[in-house]
């Protein structure tokens, strides 16, 4: 199984007003992130607005990311659906296109019991020959992954990672205690990544890493070297970005931040709205503090 670790930015999905993917913009962003030292790229995470894209747009985002990465870093492509069959089809298609891994996300309209949640993720992992990262985010998912389900899924030969966005770092420790070496933990930026690294995490997948990649990589390197005092000093500074983003729509914030940095990524997909001028100034101020 591939060894995923480090900082994986959740990429935005740049669209023009007609709904076409801005491939050149996305490709330049990917190239710049790789040059900044990130360890992988994750298209179609929450920041990528996967829930607002059709399958053709999703496939275009994944293909563009894979071509831009050109084998320099692994691309872990997000797969999400309310339908198991559709999720399986996406996973197979992205593997065929060259994805190094799959980030498996469960969408649900009706609540699902544990057995059906487990079967969804298991079906995706059964359908591919590449590593699967299971994703849990209780804020947005109608049916979440329980500790019992995570423990059973961790025994699957291709489910080797979990990205947890619960903001509950104690839950991460419970996952580590129950699953041991069977599953490795990626933090979300909503956790405190340095704290997650301290308890045994191996990195984080997060939207803010798109706009502060060098600082994110520096934080990861400090944690790997166990230079905890320096890491926490940097972590406290970087947390200002999270505080700003927690106030507004995530995709709108990241897209605004990238626009401020010169990337023409467009607005968030309606019915989401772009930041107001006042909100944009708050994001710009947070970025200036870190420059």
Phi and psi in degrees as GROMACS dihedral restraints (atoms count N, CA, C in turn):
[ dihedral_restraints ]
;  ai    aj    ak    al  type     phi  dphi    fc
    3     4     5     6     1   -59.5    20    10
    4     5     6     7     1   150.9    20    10
    6     7     8     9     1  -100.7    20    10
    7     8     9    10     1    98.2    20    10
    9    10    11    12     1   -91.0    20    10
   10    11    12    13     1   136.9    20    10
   12    13    14    15     1  -164.8    20    10
   13    14    15    16     1   162.8    20    10
   15    16    17    18     1    92.6    20    10
   16    17    18    19     1  -150.7    20    10
   18    19    20    21     1   -99.2    20    10
   19    20    21    22     1   119.2    20    10
   21    22    23    24     1  -117.6    20    10
   22    23    24    25     1    98.9    20    10
   24    25    26    27     1   -63.0    20    10
   25    26    27    28     1   135.7    20    10
   27    28    29    30     1   -78.5    20    10
   28    29    30    31     1   111.1    20    10
   30    31    32    33     1   -74.8    20    10
   31    32    33    34     1   146.1    20    10
   33    34    35    36     1   -75.1    20    10
   34    35    36    37     1   165.3    20    10
   36    37    38    39     1  -112.9    20    10
   37    38    39    40     1    97.0    20    10
   39    40    41    42     1   -72.2    20    10
   40    41    42    43     1   125.5    20    10
   42    43    44    45     1  -126.2    20    10
   43    44    45    46     1   146.6    20    10
   45    46    47    48     1   -87.5    20    10
   46    47    48    49     1   173.1    20    10
   48    49    50    51     1   -59.2    20    10
   49    50    51    52     1   -22.5    20    10
   51    52    53    54     1   -86.5    20    10
   52    53    54    55     1    -2.7    20    10
   54    55    56    57     1    92.4    20    10
   55    56    57    58     1     9.3    20    10
   57    58    59    60     1   -87.2    20    10
   58    59    60    61     1   139.8    20    10
   60    61    62    63     1   -68.4    20    10
   61    62    63    64     1   130.9    20    10
   63    64    65    66     1   -84.7    20    10
   64    65    66    67     1    83.9    20    10
   66    67    68    69     1   -60.7    20    10
   67    68    69    70     1   -40.6    20    10
   69    70    71    72     1   -64.0    20    10
   70    71    72    73     1   -41.1    20    10
   72    73    74    75     1   -66.2    20    10
   73    74    75    76     1   -46.2    20    10
   75    76    77    78     1   -63.3    20    10
   76    77    78    79     1   -41.4    20    10
   78    79    80    81     1   -62.6    20    10
   79    80    81    82     1   -41.5    20    10
   81    82    83    84     1   -66.1    20    10
   82    83    84    85     1   -40.8    20    10
   84    85    86    87     1   -61.2    20    10
   85    86    87    88     1   -46.3    20    10
   87    88    89    90     1   -59.2    20    10
   88    89    90    91     1   -45.3    20    10
   90    91    92    93     1   -62.5    20    10
   91    92    93    94     1   -43.0    20    10
   93    94    95    96     1   -66.9    20    10
   94    95    96    97     1   -38.0    20    10
   96    97    98    99     1   -65.1    20    10
   97    98    99   100     1   -41.2    20    10
   99   100   101   102     1   -64.4    20    10
  100   101   102   103     1   -42.8    20    10
  102   103   104   105     1   -63.9    20    10
  103   104   105   106     1   -26.7    20    10
  105   106   107   108     1   -78.3    20    10
  106   107   108   109     1    -8.4    20    10
  108   109   110   111     1   104.1    20    10
  109   110   111   112     1     9.0    20    10
  111   112   113   114     1   -64.2    20    10
  112   113   114   115     1   157.8    20    10
  114   115   116   117     1   -98.0    20    10
  115   116   117   118     1    -9.1    20    10
  117   118   119   120     1  -175.8    20    10
  118   119   120   121     1   172.1    20    10
  120   121   122   123     1  -129.6    20    10
  121   122   123   124     1   140.5    20    10
  123   124   125   126     1  -126.8    20    10
  124   125   126   127     1    95.7    20    10
  126   127   128   129     1   -78.3    20    10
  127   128   129   130     1   152.7    20    10
  129   130   131   132     1    67.1    20    10
  130   131   132   133     1    35.1    20    10
  132   133   134   135     1   -86.6    20    10
  133   134   135   136     1  -167.3    20    10
  135   136   137   138     1   -60.0    20    10
  136   137   138   139     1   -41.9    20    10
  138   139   140   141     1   -64.3    20    10
  139   140   141   142     1   -25.5    20    10
  141   142   143   144     1   -80.5    20    10
  142   143   144   145     1     3.0    20    10
  144   145   146   147     1    56.3    20    10
  145   146   147   148     1    40.0    20    10
  147   148   149   150     1   -55.3    20    10
  148   149   150   151     1   -33.4    20    10
  150   151   152   153     1   -70.0    20    10
  151   152   153   154     1   -13.1    20    10
  153   154   155   156     1  -106.4    20    10
  154   155   156   157     1    -0.9    20    10
  156   157   158   159     1  -104.1    20    10
  157   158   159   160     1   149.8    20    10
  159   160   161   162     1   -85.6    20    10
  160   161   162   163     1   172.8    20    10
  162   163   164   165     1   -64.0    20    10
  163   164   165   166     1   -35.0    20    10
  165   166   167   168     1   -66.0    20    10
  166   167   168   169     1   -41.8    20    10
  168   169   170   171     1   -64.6    20    10
  169   170   171   172     1   -41.8    20    10
  171   172   173   174     1   -60.2    20    10
  172   173   174   175     1   -46.5    20    10
  174   175   176   177     1   -62.1    20    10
  175   176   177   178     1   -37.5    20    10
  177   178   179   180     1   -65.3    20    10
  178   179   180   181     1   -41.8    20    10
  180   181   182   183     1   -62.2    20    10
  181   182   183   184     1   -46.2    20    10
  183   184   185   186     1   -63.1    20    10
  184   185   186   187     1   -46.2    20    10
  186   187   188   189     1   -61.9    20    10
  187   188   189   190     1   -43.1    20    10
  189   190   191   192     1   -62.4    20    10
  190   191   192   193     1   -41.9    20    10
  192   193   194   195     1   -65.2    20    10
  193   194   195   196     1   -44.5    20    10
  195   196   197   198     1   -62.5    20    10
  196   197   198   199     1   -42.8    20    10
  198   199   200   201     1   -66.0    20    10
  199   200   201   202     1   -39.9    20    10
  201   202   203   204     1   -68.3    20    10
  202   203   204   205     1   -39.4    20    10
  204   205   206   207     1   -65.7    20    10
  205   206   207   208     1   -38.8    20    10
  207   208   209   210     1    51.7    20    10
  208   209   210   211     1    38.6    20    10
  210   211   212   213     1    80.4    20    10
  211   212   213   214     1    -0.4    20    10
  213   214   215   216     1   -73.4    20    10
  214   215   216   217     1   -35.5    20    10
  216   217   218   219     1  -139.7    20    10
  217   218   219   220     1   155.9    20    10
  219   220   221   222     1   -70.6    20    10
  220   221   222   223     1   144.4    20    10
  222   223   224   225     1  -108.4    20    10
  223   224   225   226     1   119.0    20    10
  225   226   227   228     1  -107.7    20    10
  226   227   228   229     1   105.5    20    10
  228   229   230   231     1   -88.6    20    10
  229   230   231   232     1   135.3    20    10
  231   232   233   234     1   -74.8    20    10
  232   233   234   235     1   134.4    20    10
  234   235   236   237     1  -122.6    20    10
  235   236   237   238     1   125.8    20    10
  237   238   239   240     1  -147.9    20    10
  238   239   240   241     1   139.1    20    10
  240   241   242   243     1  -167.7    20    10
  241   242   243   244     1   161.2    20    10
  243   244   245   246     1   -84.2    20    10
  244   245   246   247     1   -13.1    20    10
  246   247   248   249     1  -110.8    20    10
  247   248   249   250     1   129.9    20    10
  249   250   251   252     1   -61.5    20    10
  250   251   252   253     1   -44.1    20    10
  252   253   254   255     1   -60.9    20    10
  253   254   255   256     1   -41.4    20    10
  255   256   257   258     1   -67.6    20    10
  256   257   258   259     1   -41.7    20    10
  258   259   260   261     1   -62.1    20    10
  259   260   261   262     1   -42.7    20    10
  261   262   263   264     1   -61.7    20    10
  262   263   264   265     1   -43.2    20    10
  264   265   266   267     1   -62.8    20    10
  265   266   267   268     1   -41.6    20    10
  267   268   269   270     1   -60.9    20    10
  268   269   270   271     1   -47.2    20    10
  270   271   272   273     1   -60.4    20    10
  271   272   273   274     1   -44.7    20    10
  273   274   275   276     1   -63.3    20    10
  274   275   276   277     1   -41.0    20    10
  276   277   278   279     1   -65.6    20    10
  277   278   279   280     1   -40.1    20    10
  279   280   281   282     1   -71.6    20    10
  280   281   282   283     1   -35.8    20    10
  282   283   284   285     1   -62.1    20    10
  283   284   285   286     1   -43.5    20    10
  285   286   287   288     1   -61.9    20    10
  286   287   288   289     1   -33.9    20    10
  288   289   290   291     1   -74.8    20    10
  289   290   291   292     1   -16.5    20    10
  291   292   293   294     1   118.6    20    10
  292   293   294   295     1    10.9    20    10
  294   295   296   297     1   -62.6    20    10
  295   296   297   298     1   141.3    20    10
  297   298   299   300     1   -86.3    20    10
  298   299   300   301     1   -17.3    20    10
  300   301   302   303     1  -163.0    20    10
  301   302   303   304     1   170.2    20    10
  303   304   305   306     1  -122.5    20    10
  304   305   306   307     1   133.5    20    10
  306   307   308   309     1   -98.7    20    10
  307   308   309   310     1   109.4    20    10
  309   310   311   312     1   -93.8    20    10
  310   311   312   313     1   121.7    20    10
  312   313   314   315     1  -121.6    20    10
  313   314   315   316     1   135.3    20    10
  315   316   317   318     1  -100.6    20    10
  316   317   318   319     1   119.4    20    10
  318   319   320   321     1   -96.8    20    10
  319   320   321   322     1   145.9    20    10
  321   322   323   324     1  -147.6    20    10
  322   323   324   325     1   134.7    20    10
  324   325   326   327     1   -92.4    20    10
  325   326   327   328     1   -54.5    20    10
  327   328   329   330     1   -90.6    20    10
  328   329   330   331     1   147.8    20    10
  330   331   332   333     1   -60.9    20    10
  331   332   333   334     1   147.3    20    10
  333   334   335   336     1  -122.4    20    10
  334   335   336   337     1   138.7    20    10
  336   337   338   339     1   -73.2    20    10
  337   338   339   340     1   168.2    20    10
  339   340   341   342     1   -54.1    20    10
  340   341   342   343     1   -40.9    20    10
  342   343   344   345     1   -61.7    20    10
  343   344   345   346     1   -38.7    20    10
  345   346   347   348     1   -76.5    20    10
  346   347   348   349     1   -35.0    20    10
  348   349   350   351     1   -60.3    20    10
  349   350   351   352     1   -47.7    20    10
  351   352   353   354     1   -61.1    20    10
  352   353   354   355     1   -41.9    20    10
  354   355   356   357     1   -65.2    20    10
  355   356   357   358     1   -33.2    20    10
  357   358   359   360     1   -62.0    20    10
  358   359   360   361     1   -52.5    20    10
  360   361   362   363     1   -68.0    20    10
  361   362   363   364     1   -36.9    20    10
  363   364   365   366     1   -65.2    20    10
  364   365   366   367     1   -37.9    20    10
  366   367   368   369     1   -64.5    20    10
  367   368   369   370     1   -39.6    20    10
  369   370   371   372     1   -63.7    20    10
  370   371   372   373     1   -46.8    20    10
  372   373   374   375     1   -65.6    20    10
  373   374   375   376     1   -34.0    20    10
  375   376   377   378     1   -68.6    20    10
  376   377   378   379     1   -23.4    20    10
  378   379   380   381     1   -87.9    20    10
  379   380   381   382     1   -11.8    20    10
  381   382   383   384     1  -126.8    20    10
  382   383   384   385     1   168.1    20    10
  384   385   386   387     1  -113.9    20    10
  385   386   387   388     1    17.5    20    10
  387   388   389   390     1  -120.5    20    10
  388   389   390   391     1   161.2    20    10
  390   391   392   393     1   -63.2    20    10
  391   392   393   394     1   147.8    20    10
  393   394   395   396     1  -117.4    20    10
  394   395   396   397     1   130.8    20    10
  396   397   398   399     1  -102.0    20    10
  397   398   399   400     1   118.0    20    10
  399   400   401   402     1   -86.3    20    10
  400   401   402   403     1   143.6    20    10
  402   403   404   405     1  -121.1    20    10
  403   404   405   406     1   134.1    20    10
  405   406   407   408     1  -131.2    20    10
  406   407   408   409     1   131.1    20    10
  408   409   410   411     1  -147.2    20    10
  409   410   411   412     1    89.5    20    10
  411   412   413   414     1   -59.9    20    10
  412   413   414   415     1   -21.5    20    10
  414   415   416   417     1   -64.4    20    10
  415   416   417   418     1   -32.4    20    10
  417   418   419   420     1  -117.4    20    10
  418   419   420   421     1   -16.3    20    10
  420   421   422   423     1   -95.7    20    10
  421   422   423   424     1   130.1    20    10
  423   424   425   426     1   -71.5    20    10
  424   425   426   427     1   -30.5    20    10
  426   427   428   429     1  -125.6    20    10
  427   428   429   430     1   110.5    20    10
  429   430   431   432     1   -93.8    20    10
  430   431   432   433     1   167.4    20    10
  432   433   434   435     1   -86.5    20    10
  433   434   435   436     1   119.1    20    10
  435   436   437   438     1   -81.8    20    10
  436   437   438   439     1   166.7    20    10
  438   439   440   441     1   -61.2    20    10
  439   440   441   442     1   -37.4    20    10
  441   442   443   444     1   -63.0    20    10
  442   443   444   445     1   -43.6    20    10
  444   445   446   447     1   -66.0    20    10
  445   446   447   448     1   -43.6    20    10
  447   448   449   450     1   -59.0    20    10
  448   449   450   451     1   -42.8    20    10
  450   451   452   453     1   -63.0    20    10
  451   452   453   454     1   -40.7    20    10
  453   454   455   456     1   -70.3    20    10
  454   455   456   457     1   -41.7    20    10
  456   457   458   459     1   -65.3    20    10
  457   458   459   460     1   -29.8    20    10
  459   460   461   462     1   -63.7    20    10
  460   461   462   463     1   -19.1    20    10
  462   463   464   465     1   -80.4    20    10
  463   464   465   466     1   -10.9    20    10
  465   466   467   468     1   -70.1    20    10
  466   467   468   469     1   136.7    20    10
  468   469   470   471     1   -63.9    20    10
  469   470   471   472     1   -19.7    20    10
  471   472   473   474     1  -109.0    20    10
  472   473   474   475     1    -4.0    20    10
  474   475   476   477     1   -97.0    20    10
  475   476   477   478     1    95.9    20    10
  477   478   479   480     1  -114.1    20    10
  478   479   480   481     1    -1.6    20    10
  480   481   482   483     1  -143.5    20    10
  481   482   483   484     1   154.0    20    10
  483   484   485   486     1  -136.0    20    10
  484   485   486   487     1   138.1    20    10
  486   487   488   489     1  -110.1    20    10
  487   488   489   490     1   116.9    20    10
  489   490   491   492     1  -111.3    20    10
  490   491   492   493     1   122.6    20    10
  492   493   494   495     1  -113.1    20    10
  493   494   495   496     1    27.8    20    10
  495   496   497   498     1   -73.5    20    10
  496   497   498   499     1   -16.8    20    10
  498   499   500   501     1    70.6    20    10
  499   500   501   502     1     3.3    20    10
  501   502   503   504     1  -100.4    20    10
  502   503   504   505     1    96.1    20    10
  504   505   506   507     1   -67.4    20    10
  505   506   507   508     1   -28.4    20    10
  507   508   509   510     1   -62.5    20    10
  508   509   510   511     1   -34.5    20    10
  510   511   512   513     1   -63.6    20    10
  511   512   513   514     1   -37.8    20    10
  513   514   515   516     1   -60.9    20    10
  514   515   516   517     1   -42.1    20    10
  516   517   518   519     1   -64.8    20    10
  517   518   519   520     1   -36.8    20    10
  519   520   521   522     1   -63.3    20    10
  520   521   522   523     1   -41.8    20    10
  522   523   524   525     1   -61.6    20    10
  523   524   525   526     1   -45.6    20    10
  525   526   527   528     1   -62.6    20    10
  526   527   528   529     1   -42.3    20    10
  528   529   530   531     1   -65.1    20    10
  529   530   531   532     1   -39.5    20    10
  531   532   533   534     1   -80.0    20    10
  532   533   534   535     1   -34.6    20    10
  534   535   536   537     1  -100.1    20    10
  535   536   537   538     1   -17.8    20    10
  537   538   539   540     1    57.2    20    10
  538   539   540   541     1  -134.2    20    10
  540   541   542   543     1   -78.8    20    10
  541   542   543   544     1    -2.9    20    10
  543   544   545   546     1   -70.6    20    10
  544   545   546   547     1   -24.1    20    10
  546   547   548   549     1  -144.2    20    10
  547   548   549   550     1   141.0    20    10
  549   550   551   552     1  -110.6    20    10
  550   551   552   553     1   146.9    20    10
  552   553   554   555     1  -105.8    20    10
  553   554   555   556     1   125.9    20    10
  555   556   557   558     1   -99.7    20    10
  556   557   558   559     1   135.3    20    10
  558   559   560   561     1   -83.9    20    10
  559   560   561   562     1   158.5    20    10
  561   562   563   564     1   -95.0    20    10
  562   563   564   565     1   163.6    20    10
  564   565   566   567     1   -67.9    20    10
  565   566   567   568     1   -18.3    20    10
  567   568   569   570     1   -69.8    20    10
  568   569   570   571     1   -24.3    20    10
  570   571   572   573     1   -74.3    20    10
  571   572   573   574     1   177.2    20    10
  573   574   575   576     1   -96.6    20    10
  574   575   576   577     1   103.2    20    10
  576   577   578   579     1   -53.4    20    10
  577   578   579   580     1   -37.3    20    10
  579   580   581   582     1   -62.2    20    10
  580   581   582   583     1   -38.0    20    10
  582   583   584   585     1   -67.2    20    10
  583   584   585   586     1   -37.7    20    10
  585   586   587   588     1   -66.6    20    10
  586   587   588   589     1   -39.3    20    10
  588   589   590   591     1   -63.7    20    10
  589   590   591   592     1   -37.5    20    10
  591   592   593   594     1   -62.6    20    10
  592   593   594   595     1   -37.3    20    10
  594   595   596   597     1   -88.6    20    10
  595   596   597   598     1     0.1    20    10
  597   598   599   600     1   122.8    20    10
  598   599   600   601     1     7.1    20    10
  600   601   602   603     1   -68.8    20    10
  601   602   603   604     1   163.9    20    10
  603   604   605   606     1  -116.4    20    10
  604   605   606   607     1     8.1    20    10
  606   607   608   609     1   150.8    20    10
  607   608   609   610     1  -165.6    20    10
  609   610   611   612     1  -147.9    20    10
  610   611   612   613     1   148.3    20    10
  612   613   614   615     1  -111.3    20    10
  613   614   615   616     1   118.9    20    10
  615   616   617   618     1  -159.3    20    10
  616   617   618   619     1   144.1    20    10
  618   619   620   621     1   -63.5    20    10
  619   620   621   622     1   -44.7    20    10
  621   622   623   624     1   -57.2    20    10
  622   623   624   625     1   -23.8    20    10
  624   625   626   627     1   -62.6    20    10
  625   626   627   628     1   -17.5    20    10
  627   628   629   630     1   -64.5    20    10
  628   629   630   631     1   -33.1    20    10
  630   631   632   633     1  -107.8    20    10
  631   632   633   634     1   -12.8    20    10
  633   634   635   636     1  -130.6    20    10
  634   635   636   637     1    56.3    20    10
  636   637   638   639     1   -66.5    20    10
  637   638   639   640     1   -43.9    20    10
  639   640   641   642     1   -65.4    20    10
  640   641   642   643     1   -40.8    20    10
  642   643   644   645     1   -66.8    20    10
  643   644   645   646     1   -36.9    20    10
  645   646   647   648     1   -65.0    20    10
  646   647   648   649     1   -43.4    20    10
  648   649   650   651     1   -65.1    20    10
  649   650   651   652     1   -39.7    20    10
  651   652   653   654     1   -61.6    20    10
  652   653   654   655     1   -42.5    20    10
  654   655   656   657     1   -61.7    20    10
  655   656   657   658     1   -44.5    20    10
  657   658   659   660     1   -59.6    20    10
  658   659   660   661     1   -45.2    20    10
  660   661   662   663     1   -64.6    20    10
  661   662   663   664     1   -38.9    20    10
  663   664   665   666     1   -62.2    20    10
  664   665   666   667     1   -41.1    20    10
  666   667   668   669     1   -65.5    20    10
  667   668   669   670     1   -42.6    20    10
  669   670   671   672     1   -61.8    20    10
  670   671   672   673     1   -33.4    20    10
  672   673   674   675     1   -86.9    20    10
  673   674   675   676     1     1.7    20    10
  675   676   677   678     1    59.4    20    10
  676   677   678   679     1    35.0    20    10
  678   679   680   681     1   -94.8    20    10
  679   680   681   682     1    71.6    20    10
  681   682   683   684     1   -68.9    20    10
  682   683   684   685     1   -36.4    20    10
  684   685   686   687     1   -62.4    20    10
  685   686   687   688     1   -45.3    20    10
  687   688   689   690     1   -67.6    20    10
  688   689   690   691     1   -38.2    20    10
  690   691   692   693     1   -61.9    20    10
  691   692   693   694     1   -43.5    20    10
  693   694   695   696     1   -71.9    20    10
  694   695   696   697     1   -30.4    20    10
  696   697   698   699     1   -62.7    20    10
  697   698   699   700     1   -46.0    20    10
  699   700   701   702     1   -67.1    20    10
  700   701   702   703     1   -41.2    20    10
  702   703   704   705     1   -59.4    20    10
  703   704   705   706     1   -41.5    20    10
  705   706   707   708     1   -61.1    20    10
  706   707   708   709     1   -39.3    20    10
  708   709   710   711     1   -67.3    20    10
  709   710   711   712     1   -43.8    20    10
  711   712   713   714     1   -68.2    20    10
  712   713   714   715     1   -24.7    20    10
  714   715   716   717     1   -63.5    20    10
  715   716   717   718     1   -21.2    20    10
  717   718   719   720     1   -60.7    20    10
  718   719   720   721     1   -33.0    20    10
  720   721   722   723     1   -64.9    20    10
  721   722   723   724     1   -45.7    20    10
  723   724   725   726     1   -62.3    20    10
  724   725   726   727     1   -38.8    20    10
  726   727   728   729     1   -63.0    20    10
  727   728   729   730     1   -39.2    20    10
  729   730   731   732     1   -66.9    20    10
  730   731   732   733     1   -42.6    20    10
  732   733   734   735     1   -71.8    20    10
  733   734   735   736     1   -28.1    20    10
  735   736   737   738     1   -65.5    20    10
  736   737   738   739     1   -17.4    20    10
  738   739   740   741     1   -83.8    20    10
  739   740   741   742     1   -22.0    20    10
  741   742   743   744     1  -130.1    20    10
  742   743   744   745     1   175.7    20    10
  744   745   746   747     1   -60.5    20    10
  745   746   747   748     1   131.4    20    10
  747   748   749   750     1   -62.4    20    10
  748   749   750   751     1   -52.5    20    10
  750   751   752   753     1   -62.1    20    10
  751   752   753   754     1   -38.7    20    10
  753   754   755   756     1   -63.6    20    10
  754   755   756   757     1   -38.6    20    10
  756   757   758   759     1   -66.5    20    10
  757   758   759   760     1   -47.7    20    10
  759   760   761   762     1   -65.9    20    10
  760   761   762   763     1   -41.5    20    10
  762   763   764   765     1   -65.0    20    10
  763   764   765   766     1   -37.9    20    10
  765   766   767   768     1   -64.5    20    10
  766   767   768   769     1   -43.5    20    10
  768   769   770   771     1   -60.9    20    10
  769   770   771   772     1   -42.6    20    10
  771   772   773   774     1   -68.1    20    10
  772   773   774   775     1   -37.6    20    10
  774   775   776   777     1   -62.0    20    10
  775   776   777   778     1   -41.2    20    10
  777   778   779   780     1   -60.4    20    10
  778   779   780   781     1   -33.5    20    10
  780   781   782   783     1   -86.2    20    10
  781   782   783   784     1     2.3    20    10
  783   784   785   786     1   101.5    20    10
  784   785   786   787     1    11.2    20    10
  786   787   788   789     1  -100.8    20    10
  787   788   789   790     1   122.3    20    10
  789   790   791   792     1   -85.0    20    10
  790   791   792   793     1    72.8    20    10
  792   793   794   795     1   -88.1    20    10
  793   794   795   796     1    -8.1    20    10
  795   796   797   798     1    81.4    20    10
  796   797   798   799     1  -175.9    20    10
  798   799   800   801     1   -88.2    20    10
  799   800   801   802     1   163.3    20    10
  801   802   803   804     1   -63.1    20    10
  802   803   804   805     1   158.0    20    10
  804   805   806   807     1   -77.1    20    10
  805   806   807   808     1   128.7    20    10
  807   808   809   810     1   -58.7    20    10
  808   809   810   811     1   148.2    20    10
  810   811   812   813     1   -82.5    20    10
  811   812   813   814     1     6.6    20    10
  813   814   815   816     1   -62.6    20    10
  814   815   816   817     1   153.6    20    10
  816   817   818   819     1  -118.6    20    10
  817   818   819   820     1   149.1    20    10
  819   820   821   822     1   -67.2    20    10
  820   821   822   823     1   163.6    20    10
  822   823   824   825     1   -63.9    20    10
  823   824   825   826     1   148.9    20    10
  825   826   827   828     1   -71.7    20    10
  826   827   828   829     1   168.7    20    10
  828   829   830   831     1   -61.0    20    10
  829   830   831   832     1   -38.6    20    10
  831   832   833   834     1   -66.4    20    10
  832   833   834   835     1   -42.0    20    10
  834   835   836   837     1   -66.1    20    10
  835   836   837   838     1   -39.8    20    10
  837   838   839   840     1   -61.9    20    10
  838   839   840   841     1   -38.6    20    10
  840   841   842   843     1   -64.2    20    10
  841   842   843   844     1   -34.3    20    10
  843   844   845   846     1   -65.3    20    10
  844   845   846   847     1   -40.9    20    10
  846   847   848   849     1   -66.8    20    10
  847   848   849   850     1   -42.9    20    10
  849   850   851   852     1   -62.4    20    10
  850   851   852   853     1   -39.0    20    10
  852   853   854   855     1   -65.1    20    10
  853   854   855   856     1   -40.4    20    10
  855   856   857   858     1   -63.8    20    10
  856   857   858   859     1   -39.1    20    10
  858   859   860   861     1   -68.7    20    10
  859   860   861   862     1   -38.9    20    10
  861   862   863   864     1   -63.6    20    10
  862   863   864   865     1   -33.8    20    10
  864   865   866   867     1   -63.6    20    10
  865   866   867   868     1   -26.1    20    10
  867   868   869   870     1   -98.3    20    10
  868   869   870   871     1    -5.5    20    10
